[in-house]
Amino acid sequence: MPARRPPWPLAKDRQYNTDFIRRFTQQEAARRITQRPESLTAEQRAALRKQLEDTQFLTPDYADKTKINIASMLRK
């Protein structure tokens, strides 16, 4: 899809470009705010930490070559 250009008289108008950039940044800022999940309260964080205390994670069973590569990376 080719890039869209403003009509020819507006292409030379610098004010048109600044207005476009200003509107675009305002829309992006509003979009980012609406997509951000609400932050947890202190009580919710404490409950989540308590829930994760009981969770046991399995260590992955890596192949021999992978173990060698991980060990060499950790030495660096």
C-alpha positions as CSV (number, residue, x, y, z in Angstrom):
1,M,0.0,0.0,0.0
2,P,1.6,3.3,-1.0
3,A,2.1,6.0,1.6
4,R,-0.8,8.5,1.7
5,R,0.0,12.1,1.0
6,P,-2.0,15.1,1.9
7,P,-3.6,17.1,-0.9
8,W,-0.9,19.1,-2.9
9,P,-1.7,22.5,-1.4
10,L,-1.4,21.1,2.1
11,A,1.9,19.3,1.4
12,K,3.8,22.5,1.4
13,D,2.0,23.9,4.4
14,R,4.2,23.3,7.5
15,Q,1.3,24.0,9.9
16,Y,-0.6,21.0,8.4
17,N,2.3,18.7,9.2
18,T,2.7,20.0,12.8
19,D,-1.1,19.7,13.4
20,F,-1.0,16.1,12.0
21,I,1.9,15.1,14.3
22,R,0.2,16.8,17.3
23,R,-3.1,14.9,16.7
24,F,-1.2,11.6,16.1
25,T,0.7,11.9,19.4
26,Q,-2.5,12.8,21.3
27,Q,-4.3,9.7,19.9
28,E,-1.3,7.4,20.7
29,A,-1.1,8.7,24.2
30,A,-4.8,8.1,24.7
31,R,-4.6,4.6,23.2
32,R,-1.7,3.7,25.5
33,I,-3.6,4.9,28.6
34,T,-6.7,2.9,27.8
35,Q,-4.7,-0.3,27.1
36,R,-2.8,-0.2,30.4
37,P,-4.2,-2.5,33.1
38,E,-5.1,-1.1,36.4
39,S,-2.3,-1.3,39.0
40,L,-2.7,-3.7,41.9
41,T,-3.4,-2.4,45.4
42,A,-1.1,-3.3,48.3
43,E,-3.5,-6.0,49.5
44,Q,-3.7,-7.5,46.1
45,R,0.1,-7.6,45.8
46,A,0.4,-9.3,49.2
47,A,-2.2,-11.9,48.2
48,L,-0.4,-12.6,45.0
49,R,2.9,-13.0,46.8
50,K,1.3,-15.4,49.3
51,Q,-0.2,-17.4,46.4
52,L,3.2,-17.7,44.7
53,E,4.9,-18.9,47.8
54,D,3.1,-22.3,47.5
55,T,3.9,-22.5,43.7
56,Q,6.6,-24.9,42.8
57,F,8.4,-24.4,39.5
58,L,10.0,-27.3,37.6
59,T,13.5,-26.7,36.4
60,P,13.7,-27.4,32.7
61,D,15.5,-30.6,31.5
62,Y,18.0,-29.1,29.0
63,A,19.9,-31.1,26.5
64,D,23.6,-31.6,27.2
65,K,24.7,-29.0,24.5
66,T,22.3,-26.5,26.0
67,K,23.7,-27.0,29.5
68,I,27.3,-26.5,28.1
69,N,26.2,-23.3,26.4
70,I,24.4,-21.9,29.5
71,A,27.5,-22.7,31.6
72,S,29.8,-20.9,29.2
73,M,27.4,-17.8,29.1
74,L,27.3,-17.7,32.9
75,R,31.1,-17.8,33.1
76,K,31.3,-14.7,31.0
